[in-house]
Amino acid sequence: MADSLYERIYEIVRRIPEGTVATYGQIAAMSGIPRGARQVGYAMAALGRGRPRPDVPWHRVVNAKGESSIGEEQIVRLQAEGIQFDENDRINLKIFGWDGMEEIWA
């Protein structure tokens, strides 16, 4: 069951365009698991534990505050895509946030 849930999560994360981010909670809602942000976090963490998936842009998933939950590698990747961090190391989700709901439900 976790495999199919993770695949559903990965499918949505693959749709996040370069230069934008989505939150764990947003991906959870799009995956049909409301209040499942932690599950999305587990799915992202699984990519580093025996599930290497270069086709899943894990670095585009951030916490609800627009902060990196993973660390320096994530920040470097996001900055390389043109995403800017403010003086508090946060991303302005109004500028760089992905609103993919229309695409998902289309």
C-alpha positions as CSV (number, residue, x, y, z in Angstrom):
1,M,0.0,0.0,0.0
2,A,2.8,2.4,0.8
3,D,4.3,1.8,-2.6
4,S,1.1,2.9,-4.4
5,L,0.7,5.9,-2.1
6,Y,4.3,6.9,-2.7
7,E,3.8,6.5,-6.5
8,R,0.8,8.8,-6.3
9,I,2.8,11.3,-4.4
10,Y,5.8,11.1,-6.8
11,E,3.5,11.5,-9.8
12,I,2.3,14.9,-8.4
13,V,5.8,16.0,-7.5
14,R,6.9,15.3,-11.0
15,R,4.4,17.9,-12.2
16,I,5.9,20.8,-10.2
17,P,7.5,23.0,-12.8
18,E,11.0,24.2,-12.6
19,G,11.3,27.5,-10.7
20,T,8.3,26.7,-8.4
21,V,7.7,24.9,-5.2
22,A,4.9,23.1,-3.5
23,T,4.4,22.4,0.2
24,Y,4.2,19.0,1.8
25,G,0.6,19.7,2.8
26,Q,-0.4,20.8,-0.7
27,I,1.1,17.6,-2.2
28,A,-0.8,15.6,0.5
29,A,-4.1,17.2,-0.4
30,M,-3.5,16.6,-4.1
31,S,-2.7,13.0,-3.4
32,G,-6.0,12.5,-1.6
33,I,-4.5,12.4,1.9
34,P,-5.7,15.5,3.8
35,R,-3.5,16.3,6.8
36,G,-1.0,13.9,5.3
37,A,2.0,16.2,5.1
38,R,4.0,13.8,7.2
39,Q,3.3,11.0,4.7
40,V,4.6,13.1,1.9
41,G,7.7,13.8,4.0
42,Y,8.2,10.0,4.4
43,A,7.8,9.5,0.7
44,M,10.4,12.2,0.0
45,A,12.8,10.7,2.5
46,A,12.4,7.3,1.0
47,L,14.0,8.6,-2.2
48,G,17.2,8.8,-0.3
49,R,16.9,5.3,1.2
50,G,17.1,2.8,-1.6
51,R,14.5,4.4,-3.9
52,P,16.7,6.7,-6.0
53,R,14.4,8.4,-8.5
54,P,16.1,11.1,-10.5
55,D,12.8,11.8,-12.2
56,V,11.2,13.1,-9.0
57,P,12.2,16.7,-8.2
58,W,12.1,16.2,-4.5
59,H,13.9,19.5,-3.9
60,R,10.7,21.4,-5.0
61,V,8.8,20.3,-1.9
62,V,9.1,22.6,1.1
63,N,7.4,23.1,4.4
64,A,4.4,25.3,4.9
65,K,6.5,28.3,5.9
66,G,8.4,28.1,2.6
67,E,11.5,26.8,4.3
68,S,13.8,24.0,3.3
69,S,13.3,20.9,5.5
70,I,16.2,19.1,3.9
71,G,19.1,21.5,4.0
72,E,21.8,22.9,1.9
73,E,21.5,20.6,-1.2
74,Q,17.8,21.5,-1.5
75,I,18.6,25.3,-1.2
76,V,21.3,25.1,-3.8
77,R,19.1,23.2,-6.3
78,L,16.2,25.7,-5.8
79,Q,18.5,28.7,-6.2
80,A,19.9,27.2,-9.4
81,E,16.3,27.2,-10.7
82,G,15.9,30.9,-9.9
83,I,14.0,30.6,-6.6
84,Q,15.0,33.3,-4.1
85,F,15.1,33.0,-0.4
86,D,14.5,36.0,1.9
87,E,16.6,37.2,4.8
88,N,14.9,34.5,7.0
89,D,15.8,31.7,4.5
90,R,12.2,31.4,3.4
91,I,10.7,31.3,-0.1
92,N,7.8,33.6,-0.9
93,L,5.1,31.1,-1.7
94,K,2.9,33.8,-3.4
95,I,5.7,34.3,-5.9
96,F,7.3,30.9,-6.3
97,G,4.5,28.6,-5.1
98,W,2.9,26.2,-7.6
99,D,-0.9,26.1,-7.7
100,G,-1.3,22.9,-9.7
101,M,-4.8,22.1,-8.5
102,E,-6.4,22.8,-11.9
103,E,-3.8,20.6,-13.7
104,I,-4.3,17.7,-11.2
105,W,-8.1,17.7,-11.5
106,A,-8.3,18.5,-15.2
